[in-house]
Amino acid sequence: MTNQATYDDANLILRLYELRREETMRKARAWFFGYSPTTLPDAEKAAPMGSQENAYVRMVTSYWDMAASFVTKGVLNEELFLDTQGEALVVWEKVRAIVPAMRQAYSMPHYLANLETVANAAIKRMGPEAYQSFSARIRGAAASSGAGR
């Protein structure tokens, strides 16, 4: 382990957990579980601009990108984050296919870059076989719940 987690790290992890329990965030996360577009048009159809679904997508993805930014900027211990925040990788897995198109279409080259960085660290940590299994489970769960909506 490169650096030891601190009590401040643990307190920040607990605060992140508290934020995830907020009522609207819970609704957004529940809806997001079935969201898995594979193209930008699919994403725009499933969550059109101005819709509640679009607000949910923005809420969930921006929350996890913010949480990941704490890691990428050195505020939060990476190992502790990866040990306790598996949902971040679930969120990345659901949007990773459309992020390059979103970055290009909206001229936002760093859109969800923190989440991508932390997700890649989680993927590296779990190894290729475990990641393939994880990815298949996420895609399968989304397909069975009406992915893309």
C-alpha positions in Angstrom: 0.0 0.0 0.0 1.5 3.3 -1.1 -0.1 5.5 1.6 -2.1 4.7 4.6 -5.8 5.7 4.7 -6.6 8.2 7.4 -9.5 9.0 9.7 -10.3 11.9 7.3 -10.4 9.4 4.4 -12.8 7.2 6.4 -15.0 10.2 7.3 -15.2 11.3 3.7 -16.2 7.8 2.6 -19.0 7.8 5.2 -20.1 11.3 4.0 -20.2 10.0 0.4 -22.4 7.1 1.6 -24.7 9.5 3.4 -25.1 11.6 0.2 -26.0 8.4 -1.7 -28.9 7.8 0.7 -30.6 11.1 -0.1 -34.1 10.4 -1.4 -33.8 11.9 -4.9 -30.4 10.3 -5.3 -31.9 6.9 -4.4 -34.6 7.3 -7.0 -32.0 8.4 -9.6 -29.7 5.4 -8.7 -32.6 3.0 -8.9 -33.6 4.3 -12.4 -30.0 4.4 -13.5 -29.6 0.7 -12.8 -31.6 -0.1 -16.0 -29.9 2.6 -18.1 -27.3 1.2 -20.5 -27.4 2.9 -23.9 -24.7 1.8 -26.4 -24.9 4.9 -28.7 -25.4 8.6 -28.1 -28.8 8.5 -29.9 -29.9 5.7 -27.6 -28.8 7.8 -24.6 -30.7 10.9 -25.8 -33.8 8.8 -26.5 -33.7 7.1 -23.0 -33.0 10.4 -21.2 -34.1 13.4 -23.4 -32.9 16.8 -22.4 -35.2 18.4 -19.9 -36.7 15.0 -18.7 -36.6 13.6 -15.2 -34.5 10.7 -16.7 -31.9 13.2 -18.0 -31.7 14.7 -14.5 -31.2 11.3 -13.0 -28.4 10.5 -15.5 -26.7 13.8 -14.7 -27.1 13.4 -11.0 -25.7 9.9 -10.8 -22.8 10.5 -13.2 -21.8 13.8 -11.8 -21.9 12.4 -8.3 -19.6 9.6 -9.1 -17.3 11.8 -11.2 -17.1 14.2 -8.2 -16.3 11.3 -5.8 -13.7 10.0 -8.2 -12.2 13.5 -8.4 -11.3 13.3 -4.7 -9.2 10.3 -5.6 -7.6 11.7 -8.7 -6.7 14.9 -6.9 -5.2 13.2 -3.9 -7.8 14.1 -1.4 -9.1 10.6 -0.8 -7.1 7.4 -0.4 -7.5 5.3 -3.6 -7.3 1.9 -2.0 -10.0 2.8 0.5 -12.2 4.2 -2.2 -11.8 1.1 -4.4 -12.5 -1.1 -1.4 -15.8 0.6 -0.6 -17.2 2.3 -3.7 -17.9 -0.5 -6.2 -20.9 1.4 -7.5 -18.5 3.8 -9.3 -17.4 1.0 -11.6 -21.0 0.0 -12.2 -21.8 3.6 -13.3 -18.8 3.7 -15.5 -19.6 0.4 -17.1 -23.1 1.7 -18.0 -21.9 4.8 -19.7 -18.4 4.0 -21.0 -19.7 3.1 -24.5 -21.2 6.5 -25.0 -18.7 8.8 -23.3 -16.4 9.2 -26.3 -19.3 10.3 -28.4 -20.6 12.7 -25.7 -17.2 14.2 -25.3 -17.0 14.9 -29.0 -20.6 16.0 -29.6 -20.7 18.4 -26.6 -17.0 19.6 -27.0 -16.3 18.4 -23.5 -13.0 16.4 -23.8 -12.8 15.8 -20.0 -16.4 14.7 -19.4 -16.3 12.0 -16.7 -12.5 11.8 -16.9 -12.2 11.4 -13.1 -14.7 8.5 -13.1 -12.9 6.9 -16.1 -9.5 7.1 -14.3 -10.8 5.6 -11.1 -12.8 2.9 -13.0 -9.6 1.9 -14.9 -7.8 1.6 -11.6 -10.6 -0.7 -10.3 -10.5 -2.7 -13.5 -6.7 -3.1 -13.3 -7.0 -4.1 -9.7 -9.6 -6.8 -10.3 -7.8 -8.3 -13.3 -9.0 -9.2 -16.8 -11.0 -12.3 -16.0 -12.8 -10.8 -13.1 -13.5 -7.7 -15.1 -15.0 -9.6 -18.0 -17.3 -11.5 -15.6 -18.3 -8.2 -13.9 -18.9 -6.4 -17.2 -21.1 -9.3 -18.4 -23.1 -9.2 -15.2 -23.7 -5.5 -15.5 -24.7 -5.8 -19.2 -26.9 -8.8 -18.4 -28.7 -7.0 -15.5 -29.3 -4.0 -17.6 -30.7 -6.1 -20.5 -33.1 -8.0 -18.2 -34.4 -4.7 -16.7 -35.1 -3.0 -20.1 -31.8 -1.3 -20.8 -31.7 1.8 -22.9 -35.4 2.3 -22.1 
